Amino acid sequence: MSVSTEIQILRRTAGDNVWLSTAGDDATARLARLTPQTLNYEVLASEDAVGRTMLEEVETVAREKRGDLTIILLGGRGAQALHRLLGQLAKTTEIDQLLGRLSVFTQDALAPLRSDNSLSFVRDFERLLGADFFRKVKSFTSMPTDTKDLEAGLIHYLEELESRQDIDLFFLGLGPEAGAASHLAYIKPGSGAGATDLAGVIPVSSSILEHHITKFKAGGSAITESDEAECRRASHILTLGPAAILCARRIVQSIVDADTAPAKRASFRRLIETQIASNVETRQRQMDENPGLWIRLHPNVRSLILPNVLIDQGRMDN
């Protein structure tokens, strides 16, 4: 089904999941063209060190490219050190020129959810980044969560993202799933995401809701009982899809919360040790069973982790 909009969006369903993609490319052919990569991770000493390294990545992109920059923010614990650092610097004039070039987008959201709910990623961004950051950046675009038509809102968001042409820097984490699987953004196992899918509207699982609430509490968010109750009633997740991840010029992954989300240790091990198949049907099945593997199909990835990700990992911490 084709949806008429400023960009031609193809809508397809995979079970109860709705995926939106641009016309003109075949998902199977694109998946076959991609070359699996080894994920060469870097172990940093602290969460603050990860945040500083992420800021250095933004500054590097700014030096290497003229004009505006498009970055996709990571919610939850993975980038909180970066956000605190950006918020501190935004109170000064030190990086004003850089901030003025940034077009900032979010990558996922629970819905329906009031925009002022404390468990919204946007509220957490505001808490850490501060008013000066939002005042100084060129633009900030979040996924709409309080609209009656989630698909229409997501299409409008995609139009805004597509108008920026290039995603210069995509910050990603790694979410744990059952059986040592994982999710990127909120592309969950069994959701049927394909290589040409830009974004999706997928049913929420109780495990994802619990993980979301737990990581917000661990990150220091002040959460009221009513906000938590509303969050637990969320029915869907809006998420960027594999095509958005794959088209980014550079990906920076950060995993800093293995102490509060210990299942990430097994998920990370499976992520780096899986042999990605050359047969395209087998490869698609691997991606659907363990969406964290999509990052292994991108040629320009930097993975930043803390030592606690490697605890109980056998040979990896020797």
Phi, psi and omega in degrees: 000132179256133179257128182283123180200186180296329170243145182284116182252128174263131180251130175221159178243146173229096189066233179270004182266138177248127180241141182243129181220164175272152180284160169107358179222146180264127185299318181294317180295319180294317179299322180293330183284341186284142182256121179299143182240154169279136179270104180268100185272156177242131179264117179254161191283333187206165177296323177297323178295322176297316179299317179295321179294322177295320176297320177300325177296317178297316181294325178295314178301319181296324178288328187272347184228139174274157174082201185285156180238141177247123178233149177252118181284151175257131177270173178077199187291329192306328184237014183297325178296320176298315183294320177298319180294316178298320179296320178294315181292328180294339177284347177252189176254008189299319183240027182301320181296319178295312182301323181293348179261353189272124165258114190252135179231153172267165185246345181197167181191147171276144181209154351288147181203132177303145182295337181260012176293135184292347177265008172281140177301325182297319178296323179292322175299317180296320180298318186269321184279326175084162185297325182295322178300311183293330178288329188265335181289156181296316178200157175223121183235120179249159176289135181284130183241351184244031177253151180288331181251091184296322181294316180297320178296321180290324177297318177298320176300316180296324177299318177297316181293317180296331180292341178274351176071290184253139166268110185283324184212124181244112177273128182231156172246213174204114180263137182282145175226169181301146177071027180064020172280182184203163174235150171249144194048236170233043172281105188265158178303140177077010182271355174077021181294139179242172188293343180254007181277120180278324183200162181215158171242108188234147178298143181275149174254156180297327181292322179291318177300316181295317179297318180299311182294318181298316183288330176292318178296318179294331180278357175099009179290139175274113189242126178276161179297322181292322177295318179294319179297318178296318180299320180291344176270356179302138185255339186221164172240130169267131183213145166293153185252182182304324182296321178294319178295315185290334182273352178296144180290327179209144176242135172237117179261141176224134179228107188235359190239037180293339177291319180269343176230070188298340178296342179296336181296312179291323179296320180293319179299315178296323179301314186276340185261344182297133172274115181279127188290152174275331176293126190293325180292318177294320180298315179298321179295320177299316181296322182287325178286330185215079186300342174304337182291343179304328181295334180286353179259008179256135187277356187223077185236138171239124183249121183247124181226166173260161181302332183291346175292334186263000178299137181064026180258017175065239187294340185291336181256018177270000000 
